[in-house]
Amino acid sequence: MHRHPLTFPPEPADLAHVSGLFQALADPTRLTLLLALQDGEHAAGELTGLLGQPQSTVSRHLGVLRHAGLVTPRRDGPRVQYRLADSHLVELLTQAFSHAQHHRLGLPGHSAHPQSAHPHSADTDRTGETS
């Protein structure tokens, strides 16, 4: 996946967007809906069955996700199909749930900066090998 460079300080519009994104993600039902959509499009009725939630609950949460720009609806006759808005969302979910698994299992984190894992060995390259 392509990574875009992050700027500091962030653009105000980006801060507002990311804040809204995390607000939309801050619900277990909405997270579960997004996970269900990782494998492709689903109709609202299918999502109701997958989640075991009433249709009104699923529709309300899909509305929040749609308003936040996280899912895209597509009318298919009388049904509305939903899909994830873009591939960045899959990566965000993957990283968030990987983080949660590490926390739950007590696993060490992956260093964002490989050399910082070895503060006393300045001769260690990015692969962990000494030069």
C-alpha positions in Angstrom: 0.0 0.0 0.0 1.2 3.5 -0.8 2.0 5.6 2.2 1.6 9.4 1.9 4.1 11.6 3.8 2.7 13.1 7.0 3.3 16.8 7.6 3.7 18.5 10.9 1.9 20.5 11.9 -1.0 18.8 10.1 -3.4 20.8 7.9 -6.5 22.0 9.8 -8.8 20.3 7.3 -6.9 17.0 7.7 -7.2 17.3 11.5 -10.9 17.8 11.2 -11.3 14.9 8.8 -9.2 12.4 10.9 -11.1 13.5 14.0 -14.4 12.8 12.3 -13.1 9.5 11.0 -12.1 8.3 14.5 -15.5 9.5 15.9 -17.2 7.3 13.3 -15.0 4.4 14.1 -15.6 4.7 17.9 -18.4 2.1 18.0 -18.2 -1.7 18.1 -21.1 -2.2 15.7 -19.6 0.2 13.1 -16.2 -1.5 13.4 -17.9 -4.9 12.9 -19.7 -3.6 9.8 -16.5 -2.3 8.3 -14.8 -5.7 8.9 -17.7 -7.4 7.2 -17.2 -5.2 4.2 -13.5 -6.0 3.8 -14.3 -8.9 1.6 -16.5 -6.9 -0.8 -20.0 -5.5 -1.2 -22.9 -6.5 0.9 -26.6 -5.6 1.0 -27.9 -4.0 4.1 -30.1 -7.2 4.7 -27.0 -9.4 4.5 -25.2 -7.2 7.0 -28.1 -7.5 9.4 -27.8 -11.3 9.3 -24.0 -11.2 9.6 -24.1 -9.0 12.7 -27.3 -10.4 14.2 -28.6 -6.9 14.8 -32.0 -5.4 13.9 -32.2 -3.8 10.5 -32.9 -0.4 12.1 -29.6 -0.6 14.1 -27.6 -1.7 11.1 -29.2 1.1 8.9 -28.4 3.7 11.5 -24.8 2.7 11.8 -24.4 2.5 8.0 -25.8 6.0 7.8 -23.1 7.2 10.2 -20.4 5.4 8.1 -21.8 6.8 4.9 -21.9 10.3 6.3 -18.2 10.0 7.4 -17.3 8.8 3.9 -16.2 5.4 5.0 -18.7 3.3 3.0 -20.2 3.9 -0.4 -23.8 2.8 -1.2 -24.9 1.5 -4.6 -28.5 0.9 -5.5 -29.2 -2.5 -7.0 -32.9 -2.6 -7.8 -34.7 -2.5 -4.5 -31.5 -3.3 -2.5 -28.7 -1.0 -1.5 -25.2 -2.6 -1.6 -22.5 -1.1 0.6 -18.7 -1.3 0.1 -15.7 0.3 1.8 -14.9 3.7 0.4 -11.2 3.0 -0.3 -8.2 0.7 0.4 -6.8 3.0 3.1 -9.6 1.9 5.4 -8.6 -1.8 5.1 -5.0 -0.8 6.2 -6.3 1.3 9.0 -8.5 -1.6 10.3 -5.7 -4.1 9.9 -3.3 -1.9 11.9 -5.8 -1.1 14.6 -6.8 -4.8 15.1 -3.2 -5.9 15.0 -2.4 -3.4 17.7 -5.4 -4.7 19.8 -4.1 -8.3 19.4 -0.6 -7.3 20.5 -2.1 -5.6 23.6 -4.5 -8.5 24.4 -1.7 -11.2 24.0 1.0 -9.1 25.7 3.2 -9.2 22.6 5.9 -6.6 22.1 5.3 -3.8 19.6 6.9 -3.4 16.2 9.3 -0.5 16.3 8.4 2.2 13.8 12.1 3.0 13.7 14.1 -0.3 13.7 17.3 1.3 15.0 15.5 2.6 18.1 15.0 -1.0 19.1 18.8 -1.2 19.5 19.8 2.1 21.1 23.3 1.0 21.9 24.2 -0.4 18.5 24.6 2.5 16.1 26.1 0.2 13.5 22.9 -1.9 13.1 21.3 -1.4 9.7 17.5 -1.6 9.0 17.5 -5.4 8.7 19.0 -5.8 12.2 22.4 -6.9 10.8 25.6 -5.3 11.9 27.8 -3.7 9.3 
